[in-house]
């Protein structure tokens, strides 16, 4: 699905299992702010945002099953304006090449990328993110 005609920026959200509780706390605290974005999330992350926080979220496949690559593809297509990817640096991830691909694509495409709660807070607080959405 390509970008809709909405004027809202699209924010992709991913959280490793060890960071999902942090994400739920962050999203609950920032629910009204996150509701200003079109959200897209991988597997269980999207389920948590819908079920625990009550946000509307477009879901893609779980990260280990290709969801990180799906989001990377959407970044390349210009369909994602920013990414919050709460990475668990203390855990091993069998799909690490997919994770690195997404991080690299964000850097190549100059797409804002937050990898922890502190930078996620700065990202969603930035008035510049509202300006990232190109005119339709």
Backbone as a printed PyTorch tensor [residue, N CA C, xyz], in Angstrom:
tensor([[[  0.8450,  -1.1810,   0.0000],
         [  0.0000,   0.0000,   0.0000],
         [  0.8850,   1.2370,   0.0000]],

        [[  0.6930,   2.0840,  -0.9580],
         [  1.4650,   3.3120,  -0.9960],
         [  0.7550,   4.3990,  -0.2180]],

        [[  1.4760,   5.4470,  -0.0090],
         [  1.0260,   6.5630,   0.8060],
         [ -0.3720,   7.0180,   0.4150]],

        [[ -1.1750,   7.2730,   1.4350],
         [ -2.5280,   7.7710,   1.1920],
         [ -2.4690,   9.2710,   0.9400]],

        [[ -3.6050,   9.8650,   0.7680],
         [ -3.6690,  11.3010,   0.5250],
         [ -3.6730,  12.1110,   1.8170]],

        [[ -3.4440,  11.4730,   2.9340],
         [ -3.4420,  12.1590,   4.2190],
         [ -2.3280,  13.1960,   4.2790]],

        [[ -2.5780,  14.2530,   5.0430],
         [ -1.5500,  15.2640,   5.2610],
         [ -0.6600,  14.9130,   6.4470]],

        [[ -0.9550,  13.8060,   7.0960],
         [ -0.1620,  13.4200,   8.2630],
         [  1.1110,  12.6900,   7.8330]],

        [[  2.2290,  12.9640,   8.5110],
         [  3.4450,  12.2100,   8.2050],
         [  3.2840,  10.7520,   8.6210]],

        [[  3.9920,   9.8780,   7.9420],
         [  3.9400,   8.4430,   8.2580],
         [  5.1710,   8.0740,   9.0820]],

        [[  4.8980,   7.4330,  10.2100],
         [  5.9320,   7.0290,  11.1560],
         [  5.9200,   5.5130,  11.2830]],

        [[  7.0570,   4.8790,  11.0190],
         [  7.1900,   3.4330,  11.2090],
         [  7.7270,   3.1820,  12.6140]],

        [[  7.1680,   2.1760,  13.2840],
         [  7.5940,   1.8430,  14.6440],
         [  7.8870,   0.3510,  14.7240]],

        [[  9.0710,   0.0490,  15.2580],
         [  9.5160,  -1.3250,  15.4570],
         [ 10.1300,  -1.3830,  16.8520]],

        [[  9.9050,  -2.4720,  17.5650],
         [ 10.5430,  -2.6520,  18.8730],
         [ 10.9130,  -4.1160,  19.0500]],

        [[ 12.1670,  -4.3440,  19.3850],
         [ 12.5840,  -5.7070,  19.7240],
         [ 11.8560,  -6.1560,  20.9800]],

        [[ 11.7680,  -7.4650,  21.1790],
         [ 11.0160,  -8.0140,  22.3120],
         [ 11.4460,  -7.4130,  23.6410]],

        [[ 12.7420,  -7.2170,  23.8390],
         [ 13.2470,  -6.6580,  25.0910],
         [ 12.9240,  -5.1880,  25.2850]],

        [[ 12.3640,  -4.5490,  24.2770],
         [ 12.0300,  -3.1190,  24.3400],
         [ 10.5340,  -2.8590,  24.2110]],

        [[  9.7390,  -3.9080,  24.0860],
         [  8.3000,  -3.7130,  23.8800],
         [  7.6140,  -3.0580,  25.0820]],

        [[  8.0100,  -3.4080,  26.3020],
         [  7.4130,  -2.7700,  27.4870],
         [  7.7400,  -1.2800,  27.5020]],

        [[  8.9770,  -0.9300,  27.1380],
         [  9.3550,   0.4850,  27.0520],
         [  8.5140,   1.1980,  25.9970]],

        [[  8.2890,   0.5270,  24.8700],
         [  7.4850,   1.1320,  23.8080],
         [  6.0620,   1.3880,  24.2730]],

        [[  5.4550,   0.4190,  24.9470],
         [  4.0750,   0.5950,  25.4150],
         [  4.0000,   1.7710,  26.3820]],

        [[  4.9550,   1.8850,  27.2960],
         [  4.9670,   3.0140,  28.2380],
         [  5.1370,   4.3350,  27.4880]],

        [[  6.0660,   4.3800,  26.5400],
         [  6.3140,   5.5770,  25.7350],
         [  5.0720,   5.9520,  24.9260]],

        [[  4.4800,   4.9650,  24.2600],
         [  3.3190,   5.2280,  23.4060],
         [  2.1010,   5.6350,  24.2240]],

        [[  1.9380,   5.0530,  25.4000],
         [  0.8180,   5.4290,  26.2650],
         [  0.9710,   6.8780,  26.7090]],

        [[  2.1640,   7.2470,  27.1270],
         [  2.4280,   8.6170,  27.5670],
         [  2.2510,   9.6100,  26.4170]],

        [[  2.6300,   9.2040,  25.2100],
         [  2.6070,  10.0920,  24.0370],
         [  1.4770,   9.7590,  23.0650]],

        [[  0.4190,   9.1260,  23.5710],
         [ -0.6550,   8.6630,  22.6980],
         [ -1.2130,   9.7700,  21.8070]],

        [[ -1.5310,  10.9250,  22.3750],
         [ -2.1330,  11.9980,  21.5700],
         [ -1.1640,  12.5040,  20.5080]],

        [[  0.0920,  12.5240,  20.8250],
         [  1.0870,  12.9720,  19.8400],
         [  1.2340,  11.9320,  18.7270]],

        [[  1.3150,  10.6550,  19.0930],
         [  1.4570,   9.5980,  18.0850],
         [  0.2200,   9.4880,  17.1990]],

        [[ -0.9420,   9.8250,  17.7330],
         [ -2.1790,   9.7650,  16.9550],
         [ -2.1840,  10.7900,  15.8170]],

        [[ -1.2570,  11.7300,  15.8380],
         [ -1.1570,  12.7290,  14.7720],
         [ -0.4600,  12.1760,  13.5300]],

        [[  0.1050,  10.9820,  13.6440],
         [  0.8430,  10.3650,  12.5490],
         [  0.0700,   9.1880,  11.9720]],

        [[  0.3420,   8.8780,  10.7190],
         [ -0.0610,   7.5870,  10.1660],
         [  1.0010,   6.6170,  10.6490]],

        [[  0.5960,   5.5800,  11.3570],
         [  1.5530,   4.6480,  11.9370],
         [  1.5950,   3.3480,  11.1500]],

        [[  2.7870,   2.8220,  11.0200],
         [  3.0040,   1.5080,  10.4270],
         [  3.9560,   0.7790,  11.3650]],

        [[  3.6940,  -0.4900,  11.6240],
         [  4.5310,  -1.2240,  12.5710],
         [  4.6270,  -2.6890,  12.1800]],

        [[  5.6970,  -3.3140,  12.6300],
         [  5.8810,  -4.7420,  12.4010],
         [  5.0390,  -5.5450,  13.3750]],

        [[  4.6680,  -6.7530,  12.9660],
         [  3.9480,  -7.7620,  13.7250],
         [  3.4330,  -7.4230,  15.1030]],

        [[  4.0860,  -7.9770,  16.1250],
         [  3.6360,  -7.8310,  17.5110],
         [  3.7020,  -6.3870,  17.9880]],

        [[  4.6170,  -5.5980,  17.4250],
         [  4.6900,  -4.1850,  17.8060],
         [  3.3840,  -3.4850,  17.4400]],

        [[  2.9000,  -3.7210,  16.2420],
         [  1.6280,  -3.1350,  15.8230],
         [  0.4700,  -3.6170,  16.6710]],

        [[  0.4730,  -4.9120,  17.0020],
         [ -0.5850,  -5.4570,  17.8570],
         [ -0.6040,  -4.7580,  19.2130]],

        [[  0.5720,  -4.5530,  19.7960],
         [  0.6440,  -3.8750,  21.0990],
         [  0.1330,  -2.4400,  21.0140]],

        [[  0.5320,  -1.7290,  19.9670],
         [  0.0950,  -0.3380,  19.8270],
         [ -1.4180,  -0.2430,  19.6550]],

        [[ -2.0050,  -1.2080,  18.9470],
         [ -3.4620,  -1.2290,  18.7800],
         [ -4.1560,  -1.6610,  20.0730]],

        [[ -3.7340,  -2.7950,  20.6190],
         [ -4.4550,  -3.4190,  21.7320],
         [ -4.2010,  -2.7600,  23.0820]],

        [[ -2.9800,  -2.3440,  23.3400],
         [ -2.6340,  -1.7840,  24.6540],
         [ -2.7510,  -0.2670,  24.7060]],

        [[ -2.5340,   0.3890,  23.5540],
         [ -2.5080,   1.8560,  23.5420],
         [ -3.7200,   2.4390,  22.8220]],

        [[ -4.3540,   1.6620,  21.9410],
         [ -5.5360,   2.1430,  21.2380],
         [ -5.2380,   3.0160,  20.0410]],

        [[ -4.0840,   2.8050,  19.4130],
         [ -3.7130,   3.5850,  18.2370],
         [ -4.0830,   2.8300,  16.9600]],

        [[ -4.3850,   3.5800,  15.9030],
         [ -4.5960,   2.9790,  14.5870],
         [ -3.2280,   2.7250,  13.9770]],

        [[ -3.0000,   1.4910,  13.5480],
         [ -1.6920,   1.1080,  13.0300],
         [ -1.8630,   0.1960,  11.8210]],

        [[ -1.1510,   0.5020,  10.7600],
         [ -1.0560,  -0.4220,   9.6310],
         [  0.0190,  -1.4410,   9.9790]],

        [[ -0.3030,  -2.6990,   9.8920],
         [  0.6580,  -3.7330,  10.2400],
         [  1.3380,  -4.3390,   9.0270]],

        [[  2.6020,  -4.6990,   9.2150],
         [  3.3350,  -5.4990,   8.2390],
         [  3.7950,  -6.7660,   8.9610]],

        [[  4.5140,  -7.6050,   8.2840],
         [  4.9940,  -8.8670,   8.8340],
         [  5.9110,  -8.6240,  10.0370]],

        [[  6.0240,  -9.6040,  10.9090],
         [  6.9570,  -9.5200,  12.0350],
         [  8.3800,  -9.3270,  11.5100]],

        [[  9.1900,  -8.6170,  12.2820],
         [ 10.5620,  -8.3170,  11.8720],
         [ 11.3630,  -9.5220,  11.4100]],

        [[ 11.4280, -10.5980,  12.2070],
         [ 12.2170, -11.7590,  11.8000],
         [ 11.6800, -12.4710,  10.5590]],

        [[ 10.4570, -12.1650,  10.1690],
         [  9.8480, -12.7960,   8.9970],
         [  9.8130, -11.8600,   7.7910]],

        [[ 10.5730, -10.7670,   7.8490],
         [ 10.6710,  -9.8600,   6.7120],
         [ 10.0920,  -8.4810,   6.9260]],

        [[  9.5160,  -8.2160,   8.0910],
         [  8.9010,  -6.9140,   8.3400],
         [  9.8800,  -5.7520,   8.3090]],

        [[ 11.1050,  -5.9740,   8.8190],
         [ 12.1070,  -4.9010,   8.7820],
         [ 12.4390,  -4.5430,   7.3340]],

        [[ 12.5130,  -5.5630,   6.4850],
         [ 12.7940,  -5.3360,   5.0660],
         [ 11.6090,  -4.6510,   4.3880]],

        [[ 10.3820,  -5.0200,   4.7690],
         [  9.2040,  -4.3470,   4.2110],
         [  9.2430,  -2.8540,   4.5400]],

        [[  9.6030,  -2.5300,   5.7620],
         [  9.6640,  -1.1130,   6.1360],
         [ 10.8140,  -0.4310,   5.4050]],

        [[ 11.9600,  -1.1040,   5.2710],
         [ 13.0790,  -0.5290,   4.5130],
         [ 12.6410,  -0.2180,   3.0830]],

        [[ 11.8850,  -1.1190,   2.4820],
         [ 11.3800,  -0.8970,   1.1270],
         [ 10.4780,   0.3270,   1.0720]],

        [[  9.6490,   0.4940,   2.0740],
         [  8.7430,   1.6520,   2.1210],
         [  9.5450,   2.9460,   2.2890]],

        [[ 10.6550,   2.8850,   3.0270],
         [ 11.5280,   4.0610,   3.1560],
         [ 12.0950,   4.4100,   1.7820]],

        [[ 12.5810,   3.4090,   1.0570],
         [ 13.1360,   3.6350,  -0.2810],
         [ 12.0840,   4.2390,  -1.2040]],

        [[ 10.8420,   3.7780,  -1.1030],
         [  9.7540,   4.2860,  -1.9490],
         [  9.3130,   5.6970,  -1.5570]],

        [[  9.8330,   6.2270,  -0.4490],
         [  9.4130,   7.5470,   0.0140],
         [  8.0950,   7.5100,   0.7480]],

        [[  7.6990,   6.3370,   1.2190],
         [  6.4020,   6.1480,   1.8610],
         [  6.4650,   6.2220,   3.3830]],

        [[  7.6490,   6.4120,   3.9330],
         [  7.8260,   6.5390,   5.3850],
         [  8.6450,   7.7940,   5.6430]],

        [[  8.1550,   8.6460,   6.5350],
         [  8.8230,   9.9120,   6.8240],
         [  9.8330,   9.8260,   7.9560]],

        [[  9.6450,   8.8850,   8.8680],
         [ 10.5480,   8.7310,  10.0090],
         [ 10.3620,   7.3300,  10.5820]],

        [[ 11.3780,   6.8650,  11.3150],
         [ 11.3500,   5.5200,  11.8840],
         [ 11.7610,   5.5700,  13.3460]],

        [[ 10.9720,   4.9150,  14.1830],
         [ 11.3760,   4.6250,  15.5580],
         [ 11.6360,   3.1260,  15.5970]],

        [[ 12.8780,   2.7530,  15.8710],
         [ 13.2630,   1.3470,  15.9350],
         [ 13.9630,   1.1300,  17.2680]],

        [[ 13.2050,   0.6670,  18.2540],
         [ 13.7750,   0.4440,  19.5790],
         [ 14.5390,  -0.8750,  19.5640]],

        [[ 15.8340,  -0.7490,  19.4020],
         [ 16.7400,  -1.8760,  19.2630],
         [ 17.1830,  -2.3480,  20.6420]],

        [[ 17.2010,  -3.6570,  20.8290],
         [ 17.7540,  -4.2310,  22.0610],
         [ 19.2110,  -4.5900,  21.7850]],

        [[ 20.1570,  -3.7370,  22.2040],
         [ 21.5630,  -3.9740,  21.8720],
         [ 22.1900,  -5.1160,  22.6710]],

        [[ 21.5020,  -5.6160,  23.6730],
         [ 22.0570,  -6.6680,  24.5180],
         [ 21.5790,  -8.0590,  24.1250]],

        [[ 20.8290,  -8.1560,  23.0500],
         [ 20.3030,  -9.4400,  22.6060],
         [ 20.7990,  -9.7210,  21.1890]],

        [[ 20.9190, -11.0030,  20.8680],
         [ 21.3030, -11.3940,  19.5090],
         [ 20.0410, -11.5240,  18.6680]],

        [[ 20.1670, -11.1700,  17.4090],
         [ 19.0240, -11.2020,  16.5060],
         [ 19.4130, -11.9730,  15.2460]],

        [[ 18.7780, -13.1210,  14.9970],
         [ 19.1440, -13.9050,  13.8150],
         [ 18.9030, -13.1570,  12.5090]],

        [[ 18.0320, -12.1710,  12.5330],
         [ 17.7520, -11.3970,  11.3170],
         [ 18.5210, -10.0760,  11.3200]],

        [[ 19.7040, -10.0640,  11.9540],
         [ 20.5090,  -8.8450,  12.0400],
         [ 20.7940,  -8.2130,  10.6730]],

        [[ 21.0460,  -8.9950,   9.6120],
         [ 21.2430,  -8.3410,   8.3090],
         [ 20.0380,  -7.4870,   7.8820]],

        [[ 18.8240,  -7.9380,   8.1890],
         [ 17.6290,  -7.1480,   7.8690],
         [ 17.5960,  -5.8610,   8.6800]],

        [[ 17.9600,  -5.9620,   9.9530],
         [ 17.9920,  -4.7910,  10.8340],
         [ 18.9900,  -3.7750,  10.2960]],

        [[ 20.1860,  -4.2550,   9.9530],
         [ 21.2250,  -3.3580,   9.4440],
         [ 20.8130,  -2.7270,   8.1150]],

        [[ 20.0860,  -3.4770,   7.2970],
         [ 19.5890,  -2.9210,   6.0360],
         [ 18.6640,  -1.7410,   6.2920]],

        [[ 17.7350,  -1.8930,   7.2210],
         [ 16.8100,  -0.8020,   7.5270],
         [ 17.5580,   0.4150,   8.0670]],

        [[ 18.4860,   0.1900,   8.9870],
         [ 19.2510,   1.3120,   9.5450],
         [ 20.0550,   2.0140,   8.4500]],

        [[ 20.6780,   1.2280,   7.5760],
         [ 21.4690,   1.8050,   6.4920],
         [ 20.5830,   2.5960,   5.5320]],

        [[ 19.4480,   2.0450,   5.1440],
         [ 18.5410,   2.7300,   4.2150],
         [ 18.0800,   4.0650,   4.8000]],

        [[ 17.7580,   4.0810,   6.0850],
         [ 17.3540,   5.3480,   6.7180],
         [ 18.4710,   6.3750,   6.6140]],

        [[ 19.7050,   5.9420,   6.8330],
         [ 20.8310,   6.8670,   6.7380],
         [ 21.0860,   7.3030,   5.3030]],

        [[ 21.0070,   6.3840,   4.3560],
         [ 21.2110,   6.7260,   2.9450],
         [ 20.1400,   7.7010,   2.4690]],

        [[ 18.8980,   7.4840,   2.8750],
         [ 17.7700,   8.3100,   2.4340],
         [ 17.5300,   9.5370,   3.3100]],

        [[ 18.3670,   9.7070,   4.3360],
         [ 18.2430,  10.8420,   5.2590],
         [ 16.8600,  10.8890,   5.9140]],

        [[ 16.3900,   9.7080,   6.3140],
         [ 15.1060,   9.5870,   7.0020],
         [ 15.3840,   9.5650,   8.4980]],

        [[ 14.7560,  10.4410,   9.2740],
         [ 14.9940,  10.4620,  10.7190],
         [ 14.7650,   9.0830,  11.3370]],

        [[ 15.7000,   8.6930,  12.2100],
         [ 15.6960,   7.3640,  12.8100],
         [ 16.0210,   7.4790,  14.2940]],

        [[ 15.1240,   6.9860,  15.1310],
         [ 15.3440,   6.9590,  16.5830],
         [ 15.5070,   5.5080,  17.0020]],

        [[ 16.5510,   5.2180,  17.7830],
         [ 16.7960,   3.8360,  18.1890],
         [ 16.6850,   3.6270,  19.6970]],

        [[ 16.2440,   4.6430,  20.4160],
         [ 15.9960,   4.4960,  21.8520],
         [ 14.9030,   5.4880,  22.2530]],

        [[ 14.4220,   5.3610,  23.4800],
         [ 13.3020,   6.2010,  23.9360],
         [ 13.6570,   7.6860,  23.9110]],

        [[ 14.8760,   8.0300,  24.3060],
         [ 15.2650,   9.4470,  24.3370],
         [ 15.1940,  10.0700,  22.9440]],

        [[ 15.7340,   9.3810,  21.9410],
         [ 15.6850,   9.9540,  20.5960],
         [ 14.2860,   9.8570,  19.9910]],

        [[ 13.5230,   8.8530,  20.3870],
         [ 12.1280,   8.7700,  19.9220],
         [ 11.3340,   9.9720,  20.4150]],

        [[ 11.5650,  10.3610,  21.6560],
         [ 10.8690,  11.5210,  22.2130],
         [ 11.2360,  12.7920,  21.4560]],

        [[ 12.5210,  12.9650,  21.1640],
         [ 12.9590,  14.1310,  20.3900],
         [ 12.3220,  14.0980,  18.9990]],

        [[ 12.3030,  12.9300,  18.3830],
         [ 11.7580,  12.7960,  17.0310],
         [ 10.2970,  13.2120,  16.9600]],

        [[  9.4610,  12.6700,  17.8360],
         [  8.0310,  12.9860,  17.7300],
         [  7.7080,  14.3820,  18.2350]],

        [[  8.6550,  15.0140,  18.9220],
         [  8.4510,  16.3780,  19.4120],
         [  8.8850,  17.4260,  18.3940]],

        [[  9.5740,  17.0090,  17.3660],
         [ 10.1410,  17.9530,  16.4090],
         [  9.0800,  18.5280,  15.4770]],

        [[  8.9820,  19.8590,  15.4190],
         [  8.0530,  20.4610,  14.4560],
         [  8.5050,  20.2100,  13.0170]],

        [[  9.7720,  19.8870,  12.8210],
         [ 10.2660,  19.6280,  11.4710],
         [  9.6700,  18.3610,  10.8760]],

        [[  9.3010,  17.4000,  11.7150],
         [  8.7200,  16.1700,  11.1890],
         [  7.4130,  16.4560,  10.4590]],

        [[  6.6510,  17.4170,  10.9260],
         [  5.4070,  17.7800,  10.2430],
         [  5.6830,  18.3490,   8.8540]],

        [[  6.8720,  18.9170,   8.6560],
         [  7.2210,  19.5110,   7.3660],
         [  7.8150,  18.5020,   6.3930]],

        [[  8.0800,  17.2780,   6.8440],
         [  8.6840,  16.2740,   5.9730],
         [  7.7220,  15.7470,   4.9290]],

        [[  6.4590,  15.8740,   5.1770],
         [  5.4440,  15.3310,   4.2770],
         [  5.3710,  16.1830,   3.0220]],

        [[  5.7060,  15.6390,   1.8590],
         [  5.6200,  16.4370,   0.6380],
         [  4.1720,  16.7410,   0.2730]],

        [[  3.9800,  17.8480,  -0.3860],
         [  2.6320,  18.2270,  -0.8280],
         [  2.1420,  17.2210,  -1.8580]],

        [[  0.8680,  16.8690,  -1.7750],
         [  0.2870,  15.8960,  -2.7250],
         [  0.0100,  16.5480,  -4.0520]]])
